[in-house]
Amino acid sequence: MILLSRRSLLAIAAVVDIALHARPNPVAAKHLANRHDLPPRHLETMLQALVRAGILKGVRGPRGGYELAVERRRITAGDIVRAAMNSTGEDSMPPVPVSALVSEVIGPVVESAGRTFLDELDRVTVEDLCRTATEKSTDRIDGVMDFTI
């Protein structure tokens, strides 16, 4: 069971993909979308949120795209999830129930679980995920080879 939202899962996948493929040129959103079978417009808002959070850097121009803004050992999965969660609009969400049961019993348990979950994600860096991807040869699995020397 995956507890992450699709947006958070996509954000982690995008950052790791960019970390793996952004040499020597930045990764275009179009190429990222192709590798993950998504429409590019679906990615752009999320990628921009990651830029605003200081995780990615946008590069303009014909060879533009996205690259990491900091070293991959300094970015955690928790950082990425927080950026993805902060970028979602709460306007379309239903209201949270207001009651003593929610505020005094359920809310504190859920908040504690959320903190524990994010603490665990903070222990995993993009470097860790890239190392695992390389060990598992995910580039070959996805049908895309990285020939960068």
C-alpha positions in Angstrom: 0.0 0.0 0.0 1.5 3.3 -1.1 0.5 6.2 1.2 1.9 8.9 -1.0 -0.4 10.9 -3.3 0.1 10.4 -7.0 1.5 13.9 -7.2 4.1 13.2 -4.5 5.1 9.9 -6.1 5.4 11.6 -9.5 7.5 14.4 -7.9 10.0 11.9 -6.4 10.1 10.1 -9.8 10.7 13.3 -11.7 13.5 14.5 -9.4 15.3 11.1 -9.5 14.8 10.9 -13.3 16.3 14.4 -13.7 19.2 13.4 -11.4 19.9 10.4 -13.6 19.5 12.1 -17.0 20.5 15.8 -16.6 24.1 15.3 -17.8 25.3 17.1 -19.9 22.1 18.9 -20.8 19.0 19.6 -18.7 16.0 17.3 -19.0 13.2 18.6 -21.1 9.7 18.2 -19.6 8.7 16.5 -22.9 11.4 13.8 -22.4 10.5 13.3 -18.8 6.8 13.0 -19.7 7.6 10.4 -22.4 9.6 8.2 -20.0 6.7 8.2 -17.5 3.9 8.1 -20.0 2.4 11.4 -19.0 1.2 14.5 -20.9 3.9 17.2 -20.5 1.3 19.8 -19.3 0.6 17.5 -16.3 4.2 17.8 -15.2 4.9 21.5 -15.7 3.0 22.8 -12.6 4.7 20.2 -10.4 8.1 20.9 -11.9 7.6 24.6 -11.3 6.7 23.9 -7.7 10.0 22.0 -7.3 11.8 25.0 -8.8 10.1 27.3 -6.3 11.1 25.0 -3.5 14.8 25.2 -4.6 15.0 21.5 -5.5 15.1 21.9 -9.3 16.5 24.7 -11.5 14.8 25.6 -14.8 17.0 26.3 -17.7 15.6 28.3 -20.6 16.3 28.0 -24.3 16.2 25.4 -27.1 18.4 23.0 -25.0 16.6 24.0 -21.8 14.8 21.9 -19.3 15.3 21.0 -15.6 18.3 20.1 -13.6 19.0 19.7 -9.9 19.4 23.0 -8.0 21.5 21.3 -5.3 23.6 18.2 -5.0 21.5 15.0 -5.0 22.9 13.9 -1.6 21.3 17.1 -0.1 17.8 16.5 -1.4 15.6 14.0 0.6 12.4 12.3 -0.5 10.8 14.2 2.4 11.8 17.6 0.9 10.3 16.6 -2.5 7.0 15.4 -0.9 6.7 18.6 1.1 7.2 20.7 -2.0 4.6 18.6 -3.9 2.1 18.8 -1.0 2.6 22.5 -0.6 1.8 23.0 -4.3 -1.5 21.3 -4.4 -4.6 23.5 -4.2 -6.7 22.9 -1.2 -9.7 24.7 -2.8 -11.0 21.6 -4.4 -10.8 19.5 -1.3 -13.9 18.8 0.8 -13.9 20.5 4.2 -12.3 18.8 7.2 -14.8 17.6 9.8 -14.9 19.9 12.8 -15.7 17.9 16.0 -14.1 17.0 19.3 -13.5 13.5 18.0 -11.4 14.8 15.1 -9.6 17.6 17.0 -8.8 15.6 20.1 -8.6 12.0 19.0 -8.2 11.4 15.3 -6.3 14.5 14.3 -3.4 14.1 16.7 -2.9 10.4 15.7 -2.9 11.3 12.0 -0.6 14.2 12.5 1.8 12.0 14.5 1.7 9.3 11.8 2.3 12.0 9.1 5.4 13.3 10.9 6.7 9.8 11.3 6.2 9.1 7.6 8.0 12.3 6.6 10.8 11.6 9.0 11.3 8.3 7.3 11.3 9.9 3.9 13.9 12.4 5.2 16.3 9.5 5.7 16.3 8.8 2.0 18.2 11.0 -0.4 18.0 11.4 -4.1 21.5 10.0 -4.2 20.3 6.8 -2.4 17.5 6.5 -5.0 19.8 7.1 -7.9 22.2 4.4 -6.6 19.4 1.9 -6.3 18.1 2.8 -9.8 21.6 2.3 -11.2 22.0 -1.0 -9.4 18.6 -2.2 -10.8 19.4 -0.8 -14.3 16.1 1.0 -14.5 17.3 2.9 -17.6 17.3 -0.4 -19.5 14.0 -1.4 -18.0 12.4 1.8 -19.3 13.9 1.3 -22.7 16.0 4.4 -22.5 19.8 4.2 -22.3 22.0 7.0 -21.0 25.1 7.2 -23.2 26.6 10.2 -21.4 30.3 9.9 -20.9 
